[in-house]
Amino acid sequence: MAGAAFAQPVIPAPEDATATPAGYAAADPATASATDAYTSFRTEFDAGRYTAAVPHAERVLELTKAQATTPTAEEVQVALMNLGMVQNLSGDYVGAESTYLQVIKLIESSGRPLQDRLARAYGGLASAYHDGKRHDLAVKSFDQAIALRRRHEGLLTAQQVPLIEKYIDSLTELGRYPEALKAQKYLLRIATRQHGATSPQLAPTLEEIGRWYASIGAYDQSRRTLRQALEIVEAAEGPDSPLLVGPLLAIAACNRRQLLDPAAQSLASPDEQREALFHDPGAMLVPAQMSATALAAEGERSLLRAAQIVDQAAEPSPVAVLNVRIQVGDWYQVRNQPERALGHYQQAWQAAARVTDKLNGKSYTEAIFGQPVLLHLFRPDDWNRYPKRPPTEVEVRNVVVEYTVNAQGRIEATAGD
């Protein structure tokens, strides 16, 4: 195999876990074993069996190093990138860290480093740190990756979005909220540049920002952002647009979270420090305070409106119906109104039964609602009325009884055989 060369694919950006490798062709018959190794890797990768793909990726790297003309050859860099990505996807974050550090060193010492590949290598390293909950190290690598991306691609490009989303998550985990907010606003600038300042396509980005505000307890700012999304969509597409569903559900989630948050400030005493920290002059002006009654009423209205929008579609999506009805049911359940929750859960169950796809390898009904639980019943001491009769005169029969239990834990119906 001396002197032979073969090219492996550059698997797209490590931060994009949905990407798939490009095609591969051996340079000559001498590389058949390398072709087999890559084919095995690709087969496991495409099937989502990332742990099984790792040894094949390691074999590809081994063969690549043996054939490379220099230790820093481009094909070695690519083999390391592939290995690092599949290690990260398989949960081997320490192995992925080591691999990405190797490839970064090779790229930087190659004499003509490819900025795009270096950006993706730093992005892969950052993702390994992020997924391994090492957020302090992740932030440093994300800074490097994002800077390289902007230098290579320019500002406000959509390709940066997956990196920035994980970057925000790491900053949030570290409690660095002002920096995370700055990154959120950068995402909004990207979306605005891509779609326009009044486009309803801004709604998903605004929804994400609103949900982020709620996750850190900035509930007033969350509602302002989400109402801004509602206004944009309603102005462009009317009051029944499907794009309203996401922000409506997010408002309900925000209000529910605030109502249940034991650490939240008293509704009668606004958090002036938090208000000043996240004040946005361009945001909608709405009352800074809401009573618990008003929060509950707004949350319920938002959920029911979202359910109505989903139901009135020409062909309602079972997944959309399932998602909304589950959240409406949960709302009423948390509000101690199980009798109102039951009907929504039943609609959710019926919608789940119509979904043919699998969720984590299970049917939607099983994945979301679980399965009936088999109870072990203890026999009472006097269960046998004929303990002294000979075994030949006693016939033991087992009975299987199915119970339907309501939200209050009471039996509504039985069926036995």
C-alpha positions in Angstrom: 0.0 0.0 0.0 3.0 2.3 0.0 2.5 5.4 -2.0 -1.2 4.9 -2.3 -3.6 7.7 -1.3 -7.2 7.8 -0.6 -9.6 10.7 0.3 -12.1 10.5 3.1 -15.0 12.9 3.3 -15.1 15.9 5.5 -18.1 15.2 7.6 -20.0 18.5 7.8 -19.7 20.7 10.8 -19.4 18.8 14.1 -22.0 21.0 15.7 -24.6 19.7 13.2 -25.4 16.2 14.5 -27.9 15.7 11.6 -25.2 15.9 9.0 -24.1 12.9 7.0 -20.8 12.2 5.4 -20.2 12.7 1.7 -19.3 9.9 -0.7 -16.0 8.2 -0.9 -14.1 6.5 -3.6 -10.7 4.7 -3.4 -7.8 6.0 -5.5 -6.7 2.5 -6.6 -7.2 -1.2 -5.7 -4.4 -1.0 -3.1 -6.7 0.9 -0.8 -9.4 -1.7 -0.7 -8.9 -2.3 3.1 -9.3 1.5 3.7 -12.4 1.5 1.6 -13.8 -1.4 3.6 -13.0 0.4 6.9 -14.6 3.6 5.7 -17.7 1.7 4.4 -18.1 0.0 7.8 -17.8 3.4 9.5 -20.3 5.0 7.2 -22.8 2.1 7.6 -22.8 2.4 11.4 -22.8 6.2 11.3 -25.8 6.4 9.0 -27.7 3.9 11.2 -27.1 6.1 14.2 -24.9 3.4 15.9 -22.2 5.8 16.9 -20.5 3.7 19.5 -20.2 0.9 17.0 -18.8 3.4 14.4 -15.9 4.5 16.7 -13.6 1.5 16.1 -14.1 1.8 12.3 -13.3 5.5 12.4 -10.1 4.6 14.4 -9.2 2.0 11.8 -9.7 4.6 9.0 -7.4 7.0 10.9 -4.8 4.3 11.4 -4.7 3.5 7.6 -4.7 7.2 6.7 -1.7 7.9 8.9 0.1 5.0 7.3 -0.5 6.3 3.8 0.0 10.0 4.4 3.0 11.7 3.0 3.3 14.0 6.0 1.9 13.8 9.6 -0.1 17.0 9.0 -1.6 15.8 5.7 -5.1 17.0 5.0 -6.5 13.5 4.9 -5.2 12.9 8.4 -7.0 16.0 9.6 -10.2 14.8 8.0 -9.9 11.3 9.6 -9.4 12.9 13.0 -12.4 15.2 12.5 -14.6 12.2 11.6 -13.3 10.3 14.7 -13.8 13.2 17.0 -17.4 13.7 15.8 -18.5 10.1 16.3 -16.8 9.9 19.7 -18.8 12.9 20.8 -22.0 11.5 19.4 -21.3 8.2 21.2 -20.9 10.0 24.6 -17.1 9.6 24.8 -16.5 13.3 25.5 -12.9 12.8 26.9 -12.0 10.9 23.8 -13.5 13.5 21.6 -11.6 16.2 23.5 -8.3 14.4 22.9 -9.1 13.9 19.2 -10.1 17.5 18.5 -7.0 18.8 20.3 -4.9 16.7 18.1 -6.6 17.9 14.9 -6.4 21.5 16.0 -2.6 21.1 16.6 -2.2 19.5 13.2 -4.2 22.2 11.4 -2.4 25.1 13.1 1.0 23.5 12.3 0.3 22.5 8.7 1.7 25.7 7.3 -1.5 26.6 5.4 -4.3 26.0 7.9 -7.8 25.9 6.5 -9.8 28.5 8.5 -13.1 26.7 7.9 -11.8 23.3 9.1 -10.1 25.0 12.1 -13.4 26.6 13.0 -15.2 23.3 12.8 -12.5 21.6 14.9 -12.9 24.3 17.6 -16.7 23.9 17.3 -16.3 20.1 17.8 -14.1 20.6 20.8 -16.6 23.1 22.2 -19.5 20.7 21.7 -17.6 18.0 23.4 -17.1 20.2 26.4 -20.7 21.4 26.3 -22.2 17.9 26.1 -19.8 16.8 28.9 -21.1 19.6 31.1 -17.7 21.3 31.2 -19.2 24.7 30.3 -16.2 26.9 31.4 -14.0 25.2 28.8 -16.8 25.1 26.3 -17.2 28.9 26.4 -13.6 29.4 25.6 -13.7 27.1 22.6 -17.0 28.5 21.4 -15.4 31.9 21.4 -12.6 30.6 19.2 -15.0 28.8 16.9 -17.4 31.7 16.4 -14.5 34.2 15.8 -13.1 31.9 13.2 -16.5 31.4 11.5 -17.1 35.1 11.3 -13.6 35.7 9.9 -14.1 33.0 7.3 -17.8 33.5 6.5 -18.6 37.1 7.6 -21.0 38.5 10.2 -24.6 37.5 10.6 -24.5 34.2 8.7 -27.0 31.4 9.5 -24.2 28.8 9.7 -23.2 30.2 13.1 -26.6 29.6 14.6 -26.0 26.0 15.9 -22.8 27.1 17.6 -24.3 30.2 19.1 -27.2 28.2 20.5 -24.9 25.9 22.4 -22.7 28.8 23.4 -25.8 30.5 25.0 -26.6 27.3 26.9 -23.1 27.1 28.3 -23.1 30.8 29.3 -26.5 30.3 31.0 -25.2 27.3 32.9 -22.4 29.4 34.2 -24.8 32.2 35.2 -23.3 34.7 32.7 -26.7 36.0 31.7 -25.7 39.4 30.2 -23.3 37.6 27.8 -26.0 35.0 27.0 -28.5 37.8 26.3 -26.0 39.5 24.0 -25.7 36.3 22.1 -29.5 35.9 21.9 -29.8 39.3 20.4 -27.1 38.4 17.9 -29.3 35.4 16.8 -32.2 37.8 16.4 -30.1 40.0 14.2 -29.2 37.0 12.1 -32.9 36.1 11.7 -33.8 39.7 11.0 -31.2 39.9 8.3 -32.4 36.7 6.8 -36.2 37.3 6.9 -36.8 41.0 7.5 -37.8 43.0 10.6 -41.5 42.4 10.2 -41.4 38.8 8.9 -43.5 36.2 10.8 -40.4 34.0 10.4 -38.9 35.9 13.3 -41.4 34.2 15.7 -39.4 31.1 16.4 -36.3 33.1 17.3 -38.3 35.4 19.5 -39.9 32.4 21.1 -36.5 30.9 21.9 -35.5 34.2 23.5 -38.7 34.3 25.5 -38.3 30.8 26.7 -34.7 31.6 27.7 -35.9 34.6 29.7 -38.4 32.4 31.6 -35.7 29.8 32.3 -33.6 32.3 34.3 -36.7 33.8 36.0 -37.0 37.0 34.0 -40.7 36.4 33.5 -41.8 39.9 32.6 -39.1 40.1 29.9 -40.2 36.7 28.6 -43.8 37.8 28.2 -42.7 41.0 26.5 -40.7 39.1 23.9 -43.4 36.5 23.3 -46.1 39.2 22.9 -43.8 40.9 20.4 -43.7 37.6 18.4 -47.5 37.4 18.5 -47.9 41.0 17.3 -45.6 40.4 14.3 -47.3 37.2 13.3 -50.8 38.6 13.7 -50.0 41.7 11.6 -48.5 39.5 8.8 -50.8 36.4 8.8 -53.8 37.1 10.9 -55.1 35.7 14.3 -55.2 32.1 13.1 -51.7 31.6 11.9 -50.0 28.3 12.9 -46.9 30.4 13.7 -48.8 31.7 16.8 -48.9 28.3 18.5 -45.3 28.3 19.6 -45.3 31.8 21.3 -48.7 31.0 22.9 -47.5 27.8 24.4 -44.4 29.6 25.6 -46.5 32.3 27.3 -48.4 29.6 29.2 -45.2 27.8 30.1 -43.7 31.1 31.4 -46.8 31.9 33.5 -47.0 28.3 34.9 -43.3 28.4 35.8 -43.7 31.7 37.6 -46.8 30.5 39.5 -44.9 27.4 40.7 -41.5 29.1 41.3 -40.9 29.3 45.0 -37.9 31.6 44.4 -39.9 34.1 42.4 -40.3 37.6 43.8 -43.7 38.5 45.3 -46.0 39.5 42.5 -46.7 42.7 44.4 -43.0 43.6 44.5 -41.2 43.8 41.1 -37.6 42.8 40.9 -36.1 46.2 40.0 -32.6 44.9 39.7 -33.5 42.1 37.2 -35.8 44.6 35.4 -32.9 47.0 34.9 -30.5 44.2 33.9 -32.7 42.9 31.1 -34.4 46.2 30.1 -34.8 46.5 26.3 -35.9 49.9 25.1 -37.1 48.3 21.9 -39.4 45.8 23.5 -43.1 46.2 23.9 -44.3 48.2 26.9 -46.6 46.1 29.0 -47.5 46.2 32.7 -44.4 45.0 34.7 -46.6 43.2 37.3 -49.4 40.7 37.0 -51.3 39.2 39.8 -51.5 35.4 40.2 -55.0 35.4 39.0 -54.1 37.4 35.9 -51.1 35.0 35.2 -53.4 32.0 35.5 -56.0 33.5 33.2 -53.5 34.5 30.6 -51.9 31.1 30.6 -55.2 29.3 30.2 -56.3 31.6 27.4 -53.0 31.1 25.6 -53.2 27.4 25.7 -56.9 27.2 24.6 -56.2 29.6 21.8 -53.2 27.5 20.6 -55.4 24.3 20.8 -58.1 26.1 18.7 -55.6 27.1 16.0 -54.2 23.6 15.8 -57.7 22.0 15.6 -59.0 24.3 12.9 -56.3 23.4 10.4 -57.6 21.6 7.3 -55.7 18.5 8.3 -54.6 18.8 11.9 -51.2 17.3 12.5 -51.5 14.5 15.2 -48.2 15.5 16.6 -49.3 19.1 16.9 -52.6 18.1 18.5 -50.7 15.8 20.9 -48.3 18.5 21.9 -50.9 21.1 22.6 -53.4 18.9 24.4 -50.7 17.4 26.6 -49.8 20.9 27.7 -53.4 22.0 28.3 -53.9 18.8 30.4 -50.8 19.5 32.4 -51.9 23.0 33.0 -55.2 21.9 34.5 -53.6 19.1 36.4 -51.1 21.5 38.1 -54.0 23.8 38.8 -55.7 21.0 40.7 -58.5 20.7 38.1 -58.1 17.0 37.1 -61.7 16.8 35.8 -60.8 19.5 33.2 -57.5 17.9 32.4 -58.9 14.5 31.6 -60.6 15.4 28.3 -57.4 17.0 27.0 -55.4 14.0 27.9 -57.9 11.7 26.1 -57.6 13.9 23.0 -53.8 13.7 23.3 -54.0 9.9 23.6 -56.1 9.6 20.5 -53.7 11.9 18.6 -50.7 9.8 19.7 -52.4 6.6 18.5 -52.6 8.1 15.0 -48.8 8.8 14.8 -47.1 6.0 13.0 -43.5 7.2 13.6 -41.5 6.0 16.6 -40.2 8.2 19.5 -37.0 6.8 21.0 -37.9 3.4 19.5 -41.4 3.3 21.1 -44.8 4.2 19.9 -45.9 7.7 20.8 -48.6 6.4 23.2 -46.0 4.3 25.1 -43.2 6.9 25.0 -45.5 9.6 26.4 -48.1 7.9 28.5 -46.3 4.7 29.4 -47.9 1.3 29.7 -50.4 -0.1 32.2 -48.7 -1.1 35.5 -49.1 -4.6 36.8 -49.8 -4.5 40.5 -48.8 -7.2 42.9 -51.7 -8.0 45.2 -51.2 -9.6 48.6 -53.6 -12.4 49.5 -55.5 -11.8 52.7 -55.0 -14.4 55.5 -58.5 -15.8 55.1 -58.5 -15.9 51.3 -58.8 -19.7 51.2 -62.2 -20.8 52.5 -61.3 -24.5 52.2 -57.8 -24.9 53.7 -58.5 -28.3 55.1 -59.8 -30.0 52.0 -57.6 -32.4 50.2 -55.8 -31.0 47.1 -57.8 -33.4 44.9 -61.0 -31.6 45.9 -59.8 -28.1 45.3 -59.5 -26.4 41.9 -57.4 -23.2 41.9 -58.3 -20.6 39.2 -56.6 -17.3 38.5 -58.6 -14.3 37.4 -57.1 -11.3 35.6 -59.0 -8.0 36.3 -58.4 -4.7 34.5 -59.3 -1.5 36.3 -59.9 1.9 34.8 -58.8 4.4 37.4 -59.8 8.1 37.2 -57.7 11.1 38.1 -58.9 10.9 41.7 -57.6 7.3 42.0 -61.1 5.8 42.1 -62.1 2.7 40.0 -64.6 3.6 37.2 -64.9 0.3 35.4 -63.6 -3.2 35.5 -63.1 -6.0 33.0 -62.1 -9.5 33.9 -61.6 -12.9 32.4 
